[in-house]
């Protein structure tokens, strides 16, 4: 067994659609967001006699995957209180990212393939008229390559998460659907 910490840098990409209203009156808005992130993780690993590594990693920091705002104005309402006006703000971040992974040796010189399984919580924060979105736990997978040199490892990987589907908590017809993925570079040190 060995333990250690890593430094991670990368970019998340989120493509999403927001649907508002009822079946008689709907509107859709789509947006793509790319965010750069820098963070770290802590991990524990077991290295088998055949050289295969089995590990678990925890990122104790939240990673922002997008935010935005829009201002709506409406002059067609019969009563001023019915006008759909105001500034709407929303943001999302992933927290408590846990990864189960394996490093499979590829030839000589410390090269290995990386396979991983992610679980994380998407936490939302919003300022909307009369509704909010909750949080959701999602899963994902990771593939990549790396090289080990003594106690240091260098990895480049791609992570793809399942679709994020959220509905407003007030029973309304508003919903968000998004797809998130990430490219990352990780440098780690084991004790």
C-alpha positions as CSV (number, residue, x, y, z in Angstrom):
1,X,0.0,0.0,0.0
2,X,1.1,3.5,-0.7
3,X,-0.5,6.9,-0.1
4,X,0.0,10.3,-1.6
5,X,-1.3,13.5,-3.1
6,X,-1.7,14.9,-6.6
7,X,-1.9,18.2,-8.4
8,X,-4.5,18.4,-11.2
9,X,-5.0,20.9,-14.0
10,X,-7.5,20.7,-16.8
11,X,-10.6,21.9,-18.6
12,X,-14.2,21.0,-18.2
13,X,-16.7,21.3,-21.0
14,X,-20.5,21.4,-20.4
15,X,-23.2,21.5,-23.0
16,X,-26.7,22.1,-21.6
17,X,-30.3,23.0,-22.4
18,X,-32.8,24.7,-20.1
19,X,-36.5,24.2,-20.8
20,X,-39.0,26.5,-19.3
21,X,-42.8,26.6,-19.2
22,X,-45.7,24.3,-19.7
23,X,-46.6,22.2,-22.8
24,X,-48.6,25.2,-24.1
25,X,-45.8,27.7,-23.7
26,X,-42.2,26.4,-23.7
27,X,-38.9,27.9,-24.4
28,X,-35.5,26.3,-24.7
29,X,-32.1,27.9,-24.2
30,X,-28.8,26.1,-25.0
31,X,-25.4,27.0,-23.8
32,X,-21.8,25.5,-24.0
33,X,-19.4,26.4,-21.2
34,X,-15.7,25.6,-20.9
35,X,-13.9,26.1,-17.5
36,X,-10.3,25.8,-16.6
37,X,-9.5,24.3,-13.2
38,X,-6.6,23.7,-10.9
39,X,-6.9,21.5,-7.8
40,X,-5.5,18.4,-6.1
41,X,-6.4,15.0,-4.7
42,X,-5.3,12.5,-2.1
43,X,-5.1,8.8,-2.8
44,X,-4.4,5.3,-1.6
45,X,-3.0,2.6,-3.9
46,X,-2.3,-1.1,-3.8
47,X,0.3,-2.4,-6.3
48,X,0.0,-6.1,-7.1
49,X,2.9,-8.5,-7.7
50,X,2.2,-8.2,-11.4
51,X,2.6,-4.5,-11.4
52,X,-1.1,-3.5,-11.7
53,X,-2.1,-0.6,-9.4
54,X,-5.6,-0.4,-7.8
55,X,-6.4,2.9,-6.2
56,X,-9.0,5.3,-4.8
57,X,-8.7,9.1,-5.1
58,X,-10.7,11.9,-3.4
59,X,-10.7,15.5,-4.7
60,X,-11.5,17.5,-1.5
61,X,-12.1,20.8,-3.5
62,X,-15.2,21.9,-5.4
63,X,-14.7,22.3,-9.2
64,X,-16.8,24.9,-11.0
65,X,-18.3,23.5,-14.2
66,X,-20.3,26.6,-15.2
67,X,-22.1,29.8,-14.3
68,X,-24.1,32.4,-16.1
69,X,-26.9,35.0,-15.9
70,X,-29.5,36.6,-18.0
71,X,-31.9,39.5,-17.6
72,X,-35.5,39.2,-18.9
73,X,-37.9,42.1,-19.5
74,X,-41.6,41.7,-20.3
75,X,-44.0,44.5,-21.3
76,X,-46.9,42.3,-22.4
77,X,-48.3,41.4,-19.0
78,X,-51.8,42.6,-18.0
79,X,-50.7,43.1,-14.4
80,X,-47.3,44.3,-13.5
81,X,-46.9,41.5,-11.0
82,X,-47.3,38.9,-13.8
83,X,-44.5,40.3,-15.9
84,X,-41.7,37.8,-16.3
85,X,-38.8,40.2,-15.6
86,X,-35.6,40.1,-13.6
87,X,-32.1,38.7,-13.6
88,X,-31.7,35.0,-13.3
89,X,-28.4,33.6,-12.1
90,X,-27.2,30.0,-12.0
91,X,-24.0,28.1,-11.3
92,X,-23.0,24.5,-10.8
93,X,-19.9,22.8,-9.4
94,X,-18.9,19.2,-8.7
95,X,-18.0,18.3,-5.1
96,X,-16.7,15.2,-3.4
97,X,-15.2,13.7,-6.6
98,X,-14.2,10.1,-5.8
99,X,-12.4,7.9,-8.4
100,X,-11.7,4.2,-8.3
101,X,-8.9,3.5,-10.8
102,X,-6.4,1.0,-12.1
103,X,-3.0,1.5,-13.7
104,X,-2.2,-1.3,-16.2
105,X,1.5,-1.5,-17.2
106,X,2.2,-1.0,-20.9
107,X,5.6,-2.3,-21.9
108,X,8.7,-0.9,-20.2
109,X,10.0,2.4,-18.9
110,X,7.0,3.0,-16.5
111,X,4.3,3.6,-19.0
112,X,0.7,2.5,-18.1
113,X,-2.9,2.7,-19.2
114,X,-5.4,4.3,-16.8
115,X,-9.0,3.2,-16.3
116,X,-11.2,4.8,-13.7
117,X,-14.8,5.1,-12.4
118,X,-16.0,8.5,-11.0
119,X,-18.8,9.4,-8.6
120,X,-19.5,13.0,-7.7
121,X,-22.3,15.4,-6.7
122,X,-23.4,18.3,-8.9
123,X,-24.3,21.1,-6.6
124,X,-26.4,24.0,-8.1
125,X,-26.9,27.5,-6.9
126,X,-29.4,29.8,-8.5
127,X,-31.4,33.0,-8.3
128,X,-34.7,32.3,-10.2
129,X,-38.3,33.4,-10.0
130,X,-40.1,31.0,-7.7
131,X,-38.0,27.9,-8.3
132,X,-34.7,26.2,-7.5
133,X,-32.9,23.1,-8.8
134,X,-31.6,20.5,-6.4
135,X,-28.3,18.6,-6.4
136,X,-27.6,15.3,-8.1
137,X,-25.1,12.5,-7.7
138,X,-23.7,11.3,-11.1
139,X,-21.2,8.7,-12.3
140,X,-18.6,8.8,-15.0
141,X,-15.6,7.0,-16.5
142,X,-12.0,7.9,-17.1
143,X,-9.4,6.7,-19.6
144,X,-5.8,7.9,-20.0
145,X,-2.1,7.2,-20.1
146,X,0.6,7.8,-17.7
147,X,4.2,7.2,-16.8
148,X,5.7,6.4,-13.4
149,X,9.2,7.5,-12.5
150,X,10.2,6.5,-8.9
151,X,7.6,8.0,-6.6
152,X,6.2,10.4,-9.2
153,X,3.5,9.8,-11.7
154,X,2.4,11.9,-14.7
155,X,-1.0,11.3,-16.3
156,X,-3.1,12.7,-19.1
157,X,-6.8,11.6,-19.1
158,X,-10.3,12.1,-20.4
159,X,-13.4,11.9,-18.2
160,X,-17.0,11.6,-19.4
161,X,-19.9,11.9,-17.0
162,X,-23.5,10.7,-17.4
163,X,-26.1,13.3,-18.4
164,X,-27.2,15.7,-15.7
165,X,-31.0,16.0,-15.6
166,X,-32.5,18.3,-13.0
167,X,-36.1,19.5,-12.6
168,X,-37.3,22.4,-10.4
169,X,-38.2,21.5,-6.9
170,X,-41.5,23.4,-6.9
171,X,-43.3,20.9,-9.2
172,X,-43.0,23.3,-12.2
173,X,-42.2,22.4,-15.7
174,X,-38.7,23.9,-15.8
175,X,-35.8,21.5,-16.3
176,X,-32.1,21.4,-17.2
177,X,-30.2,18.7,-19.1
178,X,-26.4,18.9,-19.5
179,X,-23.5,16.7,-20.6
180,X,-20.1,17.3,-18.9
181,X,-16.6,16.0,-19.7
182,X,-13.1,16.9,-18.8
183,X,-9.5,16.7,-20.0
184,X,-6.9,16.8,-17.2
185,X,-3.2,16.5,-16.5
186,X,-2.2,15.1,-13.1
187,X,1.1,14.9,-11.3
188,X,1.2,12.8,-8.1
189,X,3.7,11.8,-5.5
190,X,3.4,8.6,-3.4
191,X,4.9,8.0,0.1
